[in-house]
Amino acid sequence: MVLKSPIRKIGERRIRPGFTLIEAALAILIIGILSAVAVPKFALVLDQYRVNSAARRIQYDISLARQHAISSSSTRTIQFTLGSSTYWIAGLSDLNHPGQSYSVDLTASPYSCLLSSAALGGDTILSFDMHGQPDSGGTVTVQCGDVNQTVTINSDTGQATIP
């Protein structure tokens, strides 16, 4: 059995199979164009994911504060701080740092978002009484890049929803 070499001879020159410089440049150009189109769309999808995650976290934490108010028969308060994009729940301990108050920094990973507004009855504080009734309703808005998501709190039930 004779194996043929991938090298062919033309006259005295040997020609090896491969890409020419023009072919390689065209392939790099096509990859560059596809990347230029895909990167902005990826950034938008990432912002949408982050803002939805942050809004769900706020929604769940509002529900958590309400449930703790009912189970402990005491008032639970959530304070939103717009300047630092943080919020904390008075009377609850942080799960990762026992002895510290339960707090969430929305600018930290994985959210990397801003708390753009918190309109809760004229202030940025939401309180639940011992029966789980809120002192007010309102909205909390989170922003990542150009993407916004609003959490709405029902003034009668205290239920937080994301439309």
C-alpha positions in Angstrom: 0.0 0.0 0.0 1.4 3.3 -1.1 0.4 6.5 0.8 0.2 9.7 -1.1 1.8 12.7 0.3 -0.4 15.8 0.7 2.5 17.7 -1.0 2.2 18.0 -4.7 5.0 19.0 -7.0 4.5 21.5 -9.9 7.7 21.9 -11.7 10.3 22.3 -9.0 8.0 24.1 -6.5 6.2 22.2 -3.8 2.6 23.3 -3.1 1.2 22.5 0.3 -2.6 22.5 0.9 -3.7 25.4 3.2 -5.2 28.9 3.2 -3.9 31.8 1.3 -3.4 35.1 3.0 -6.5 36.5 1.3 -8.7 33.6 2.4 -7.5 34.0 6.0 -8.1 37.8 5.9 -11.6 37.3 4.6 -12.4 34.7 7.3 -11.1 37.2 10.0 -13.2 40.0 8.4 -16.4 37.9 8.5 -15.8 36.9 12.1 -15.2 40.6 13.0 -18.5 41.7 11.3 -20.5 38.9 13.1 -18.9 39.9 16.4 -19.8 43.6 15.9 -23.4 42.6 15.4 -23.6 40.0 18.2 -21.9 42.0 21.1 -24.5 44.7 21.5 -27.3 42.2 21.4 -25.5 40.1 24.0 -25.1 43.2 26.2 -28.9 43.9 26.0 -29.8 40.4 26.8 -27.4 40.5 29.8 -29.0 43.7 31.0 -32.5 42.2 30.7 -31.4 39.1 32.6 -29.8 41.2 35.4 -32.8 43.6 35.8 -35.3 40.7 35.8 -33.2 38.9 38.5 -33.0 42.0 40.6 -36.7 42.7 40.3 -37.5 39.1 41.3 -35.2 39.4 44.3 -37.0 42.5 45.4 -40.4 40.8 44.9 -39.3 37.7 46.9 -37.8 39.9 49.7 -41.0 41.9 50.0 -42.9 38.6 50.4 -40.3 37.4 52.9 -40.8 40.6 55.0 -44.5 40.2 54.9 -44.4 36.5 55.9 -42.0 37.3 58.8 -44.3 40.1 60.0 -47.2 37.6 60.1 -45.2 34.7 61.7 -43.6 36.9 64.4 -46.7 39.0 65.0 -44.6 42.1 64.7 -43.9 44.9 62.3 -41.3 44.4 59.5 -39.9 47.3 57.6 -38.1 47.4 54.3 -36.0 50.6 53.7 -34.9 51.3 50.1 -31.9 53.6 49.7 -31.8 55.1 46.1 -28.3 56.7 46.4 -26.5 53.4 47.2 -29.0 51.1 45.4 -29.5 49.0 48.5 -32.3 47.9 50.7 -32.5 46.3 54.1 -35.2 44.5 56.1 -35.3 45.5 59.8 -35.6 42.6 62.2 -34.2 39.9 59.9 -30.7 38.5 60.0 -28.6 38.2 57.0 -28.4 34.5 55.9 -24.7 34.8 55.0 -23.7 37.0 58.0 -25.6 36.1 61.1 -25.8 39.0 63.5 -26.1 41.5 60.7 -29.3 42.9 59.3 -30.7 41.5 56.1 -29.5 43.8 53.3 -29.1 43.6 49.6 -26.7 45.7 47.4 -28.1 45.7 43.9 -24.9 47.2 42.5 -23.0 44.1 43.4 -22.7 40.9 41.4 -24.8 39.2 40.1 -27.2 42.1 39.6 -25.0 45.1 38.8 -28.2 47.3 38.7 -29.4 50.6 40.1 -32.4 51.2 42.2 -33.8 54.0 40.1 -37.0 54.8 42.1 -39.0 53.7 45.1 -42.4 55.4 45.4 -44.1 53.8 48.5 -46.7 56.2 49.8 -44.6 59.3 49.6 -41.4 57.7 51.0 -39.0 54.8 50.4 -40.1 52.7 53.3 -42.5 49.8 53.2 -43.9 48.4 56.5 -46.0 45.4 57.2 -48.0 45.1 60.4 -48.4 41.9 62.4 -51.2 40.8 60.1 -49.1 41.3 56.9 -50.9 44.5 55.9 -48.7 47.1 54.2 -48.7 50.7 55.3 -48.9 51.7 51.6 -48.6 50.4 48.1 -46.4 51.7 45.3 -43.6 50.8 43.0 -39.9 50.0 43.1 -38.0 50.4 39.8 -34.7 48.8 39.0 -32.5 49.8 36.0 -29.6 48.0 34.3 -28.2 49.9 31.3 -31.2 51.0 29.3 -33.5 48.3 30.6 -36.0 49.0 33.5 -38.2 46.7 35.5 -40.9 47.7 38.0 -42.1 45.8 41.0 -45.6 46.9 42.0 -46.8 46.5 45.6 -50.6 46.2 46.2 -51.7 48.6 48.9 -54.5 46.2 50.1 -52.7 42.9 50.2 -49.0 43.8 50.2 -48.4 41.3 47.3 -45.5 42.3 45.1 -45.9 41.6 41.4 -43.8 42.2 38.3 -46.0 43.1 35.3 
